[in-house]
Amino acid sequence: MCGIAGFYQNRADFTYGELFLSRLNEMKNSLLHRGPDENDVFLCAHAGLAHTRLSIIDKKGGKQPMKNRVGFNSAVICYNGEIYNTKELRSYLSRYSVPFITSSDTEVILNGYLAEGTSFFQKLNGIYAFAIYDQKKDLLLLVRDRLGVKPLFYCMHEGVLLFGSEQKALFAYGFTPKINADGWAEIFGTGPAHTPGCGVFEGVYELLPGHCLTASGDTMHVEPYWKLQATEHRESLQQTEQKVTALLHDSIRRQMISDIPICTFLSGGLDSSLVSAVCAKELARKGKTLDTYSFDFVGNDKNFKANDFQSSEDRPFAALMAKHIHSHHTFLECNNEQQADYLYKAVDARDLPCMADVESSMLYFCSEVAKHHKVAITGECADEIFGGYPWFHKKELYEQKGFPWSFDLSARTCLLKDEFLSACDISGYVENAYQTSAAATPVLPGESEDSKNRRKIAWLNIQWFMMTLLNRMDRTSMYSGLEARVPFADHRILEYVYNIPWEMKCVGGKRKSLLLAAGKNLLPDEVLNRKKSPYPKTYDPAYEFLLKSRLADILGSPNEPIHKILDKNKTIAFMNTPSDYGRPWYGQLMAGPQMLAYILQVNYWMKKYHL
């Protein structure tokens, strides 16, 4: 994986003087954490491209920005991601007698574009965000993968189009971060999720998944090259189970491609266990042993409290799976101080307040894994695609008019000043976001209301909840130069599973029964029958006390920026109220202590960006 950044303007001469070369290097340097192995820039009169590289494939030949020529056409690319059908595409491009100098997937994208134009992007299977400057046509293309696994932001600044893997690259050029009422509604209304395409900062946008931006002359337009479609499902249950299993195994095997050793995250849950079992089996054929990692918190063996969302601890199941697949397993633990301190680093990584300690702890764990590996394969996205969350199963949740993972806004807004709430209209903003997104749900003509509601909840999860977790995974891993791959987030799997009737996704009332069928010959019964348990969090009361202490210090300091929006009396009352760990205000994990952590992040964010 890598970091990309750059700019375009057809009336400029960026090569005049040293100003724009300096700005391009500043953009590049802001993303060095994403690619600590190599970095370089390309600058011409109308465009600048910057790249920081994490070397995974073709360590010698894959240097970027990469320039190539096919016939009279020439172009330059900077690219972040992995293309998993590179071998097939190289063979396909042989019909054009396209020369290949390297074995990198970067060159496949570039040569494919030079041979076929933007239509070639539809042939890509992978995770990617890239920029191509077409020198002959003098245009810039920005492209993002179908599911949005890899991030890409852009904005206009003084007539120049800026882009980067993270918002910080835009700021490094000289774009000033600002926040308006809509931005605050994103932070306290939809956050830590964000409206598709919204960069939260005023004037900043995130390129939508499956879309291509074309900038040419004075024009700029964005259009999709892929859309999720509703289709009729015709296969039997047996055929469906067989196809899901085949697609999943193929995706995992493809994503194992690497010139360096890989590892997996293994929690002992169904999703990560399936991924790890397939990886271990493939490596065993080559006489190799898979490295696996699981995550937990110091003291959870004593402090853990089972609830409706988290019914069991991971450690016994992770140990069972590691023994079952004969992996070399490492148990990692995070203590209270580490996850509290990493709250601020998580904001540095994301450029926004994020999933509080659910994100800060993952950032810490990734930093530990990165000491030994550069590539990790995870089980993310299975719940969103296969219907694992409670809101897929409870009629009152999947039929309700609102986001089921954050239906009650009061937990978010109860600490804010009344005048701030009046200025932002958070509830109105969230209602509009929900209605707009729900109305775009792909459905078939004549479907029943129940079927439409089933599709709606799947669509909302893909558009919102899954994107939040993909963003968390990308920033927490890439902040330490670790590439995280997500085989469940294969567009072929999504396209197929989205159109499978609910009765086949939940056979006999069993959640994710299609994945249970895929794992029946790979996983022990204890794992197959385990009740779903999400990413772990600490239940140590001392952690909550630490957060309250830090927030109390902020409340006692009148110069902290959070005082502009936070009601001190409301906050003190909230801090004195016992926390209910079983009633999250976002998702399944973010309850009372996480609200305190989120406020700490917001204050740090405001201070960092002078908001």
BELBELKA-V300836 format. One record per backbone hydrogen bond with DSSP energy under -1.0 kcal/mol. CO is the residue of the C=O (numbers start at 1). NH is the residue of the N-H. If there is no record, write none. Layout:
<<CO & NH> <CO & NH>>
This chain:
<<1 & 54> <3 & 52> <4 & 165> <5 & 50> <6 & 163> <7 & 48> <8 & 161> <9 & 12> <13 & 16> <18 & 22> <19 & 23> <20 & 24> <21 & 25> <22 & 26> <23 & 27> <24 & 28> <25 & 29> <26 & 30> <28 & 31> <29 & 32> <31 & 34> <38 & 53> <40 & 51> <42 & 49> <45 & 14> <46 & 9> <47 & 44> <48 & 7> <49 & 42> <50 & 5> <51 & 40> <52 & 3> <53 & 37> <53 & 38> <56 & 259> <58 & 62> <66 & 77> <68 & 75> <70 & 73> <73 & 70> <74 & 135> <75 & 68> <76 & 133> <77 & 66> <78 & 131> <80 & 129> <82 & 127> <85 & 89> <86 & 90> <87 & 91> <88 & 92> <89 & 93> <92 & 95> <93 & 96> <93 & 98> <94 & 97> <105 & 109> <106 & 110> <107 & 111> <108 & 112> <109 & 113> <110 & 114> <111 & 115> <112 & 116> <113 & 117> <117 & 120> <118 & 121> <119 & 122> <120 & 123> <121 & 124> <125 & 84> <127 & 82> <128 & 145> <129 & 80> <130 & 143> <131 & 78> <132 & 141> <133 & 76> <134 & 138> <134 & 139> <139 & 134> <140 & 215> <141 & 132> <142 & 213> <143 & 130> <145 & 210> <152 & 207> <153 & 164> <154 & 205> <155 & 162> <157 & 160> <160 & 157> <161 & 8> <162 & 155> <163 & 6> <164 & 153> <166 & 169> <167 & 170> <167 & 171> <168 & 172> <170 & 175> <178 & 202> <180 & 184> <181 & 185> <182 & 186> <183 & 187> <184 & 188> <185 & 189> <185 & 190> <186 & 191> <190 & 193> <195 & 198> <197 & 206> <199 & 201> <201 & 204> <204 & 199> <205 & 154> <208 & 211> <210 & 225> <210 & 226> <211 & 144> <212 & 223> <213 & 142> <214 & 221> <215 & 140> <216 & 219> <219 & 216> <221 & 214> <223 & 212> <236 & 240> <237 & 241> <238 & 242> <239 & 243> <240 & 244> <241 & 245> <242 & 246> <243 & 247> <244 & 248> <245 & 249> <246 & 250> <247 & 251> <248 & 252> <249 & 253> <250 & 254> <251 & 255> <254 & 257> <263 & 377> <264 & 293> <269 & 273> <270 & 274> <271 & 275> <272 & 276> <273 & 277> <274 & 278> <275 & 279> <276 & 280> <277 & 281> <278 & 282> <279 & 283> <280 & 284> <281 & 285> <283 & 286> <283 & 288> <284 & 287> <290 & 328> <291 & 264> <292 & 330> <293 & 266> <294 & 332> <296 & 334> <297 & 300> <299 & 302> <299 & 303> <300 & 304> <310 & 307> <314 & 318> <315 & 319> <316 & 320> <317 & 321> <318 & 322> <319 & 323> <320 & 324> <321 & 325> <322 & 327> <328 & 292> <330 & 294> <332 & 296> <334 & 298> <335 & 339> <336 & 340> <337 & 341> <338 & 342> <341 & 344> <342 & 346> <343 & 347> <344 & 348> <345 & 349> <346 & 350> <347 & 351> <355 & 358> <356 & 359> <356 & 360> <357 & 361> <359 & 363> <360 & 364> <361 & 365> <362 & 366> <363 & 367> <364 & 368> <365 & 369> <366 & 370> <368 & 371> <369 & 372> <369 & 373> <374 & 483> <375 & 263> <376 & 485> <377 & 265> <379 & 382> <381 & 385> <382 & 386> <383 & 387> <383 & 388> <389 & 392> <390 & 393> <390 & 394> <394 & 397> <394 & 398> <395 & 399> <400 & 402> <403 & 406> <405 & 587> <409 & 412> <409 & 413> <410 & 414> <413 & 416> <415 & 567> <417 & 421> <418 & 422> <419 & 423> <420 & 424> <421 & 425> <425 & 429> <426 & 430> <427 & 431> <428 & 432> <429 & 433> <430 & 434> <431 & 435> <432 & 436> <433 & 437> <434 & 438> <435 & 439> <438 & 441> <444 & 447> <448 & 452> <449 & 453> <450 & 454> <451 & 455> <452 & 456> <453 & 457> <454 & 458> <455 & 459> <456 & 460> <457 & 461> <458 & 462> <459 & 463> <460 & 464> <461 & 466> <464 & 468> <465 & 469> <466 & 470> <467 & 471> <468 & 472> <469 & 473> <470 & 474> <471 & 475> <472 & 476> <473 & 477> <474 & 478> <475 & 479> <477 & 480> <477 & 482> <478 & 481> <483 & 376> <485 & 378> <486 & 489> <488 & 490> <490 & 494> <491 & 495> <492 & 496> <493 & 497> <494 & 498> <497 & 500> <501 & 504> <501 & 505> <502 & 506> <505 & 513> <506 & 509> <507 & 510> <510 & 513> <512 & 516> <513 & 517> <514 & 518> <515 & 519> <519 & 522> <519 & 523> <524 & 528> <525 & 529> <540 & 543> <540 & 544> <541 & 545> <542 & 546> <543 & 547> <544 & 548> <545 & 549> <546 & 550> <547 & 551> <548 & 552> <549 & 553> <550 & 554> <551 & 555> <552 & 556> <554 & 557> <557 & 560> <560 & 563> <561 & 564> <562 & 565> <562 & 566> <565 & 417> <567 & 571> <568 & 572> <569 & 573> <570 & 574> <571 & 575> <572 & 576> <574 & 577> <580 & 583> <586 & 590> <589 & 591> <590 & 585> <590 & 586> <591 & 595> <592 & 596> <593 & 597> <594 & 598> <595 & 599> <596 & 600> <597 & 601> <598 & 602> <599 & 603> <600 & 604> <601 & 605> <602 & 606> <603 & 607> <604 & 608> <605 & 609> <606 & 611>>
